[in-house]
Amino acid sequence: MLKQRIITAAWLAPLVLAGLFGLDGGAFALFTALMVLLATWEWANLASVTRTLQRAQLVAVMAALMLAMWLTGAATSIWPLWLAAAGWLANLYWVTRYPAAGHQWQATTRRLAMGLWVLLPCWVGFNVLRDIGMAWLLFVLLLVWCADIGAYFVGRNWGKRKLAPHVSPGKSWEGVYGGLAATAILAILFALWLPLGLVGGITLMLVTAVVTLASVLGDLLESMLKRYRNIKDSSQLLPGHGGVLDRMDSLTAAIPLFALFYVEVLVEVFAQVQPL
């Protein structure tokens, strides 16, 4: 399994990085759309749609929605990001209330609707961040990676209090704190590098903390859906790594929410503060 993971990572990581940072405009939108469409294929399974033809039809519907949004300019609009914010509040309620509130979302149609406000705004968030600049797209990717690494290291060594035992028994509150500490350091480094000034740096740290917690929620949401479906991975598209959703679950929350915070909060703060 370790050998297969290494082989997959050896070709996957350069491909993803080249697509995210080597493309722009329509090519970037198409590349990220392909990522989200693969995730849509897997989400259909999480929603208990198991027939190949039906899953293909759902992917086609998502592709049509993306094309329509691109042609109308909605692919870089703010309203899908607000949709994501509202949707993730609902997701937070369901994750924290699992399994008691499961009847509210377990119908196939409702899980498919959930996929719309999880996956579609994620694609929009990618486009918005790419338009803003590669530095901020890189920041969100590093944020998710740092959060995962910090949570894993601290949780493995000091984790005692379970975060969501009914959803993901392996996660702990200590791991969350470790992830928050790691991403706080990342925010400080970015604030010094750009530079953003004292007010800009503090604002970035606050936004980073919220988005870090959202990334944890993204992971927990997929874990909840997989637990309900009694499956380990979203698919086997990536040998040794599971599915695309298994690699993107945290990003589905972090990308659109950080893009929303940047457009609505950070850009205005950064414009007003004096650099260090």
Summary of the structure (lengths in Angstrom):
residues: 276
radius of gyration: 18.3
end to end distance: 48.1
largest distance: 57.5
contacts: 945
relative contact order: 0.14
helix: 80%
strand: 4%
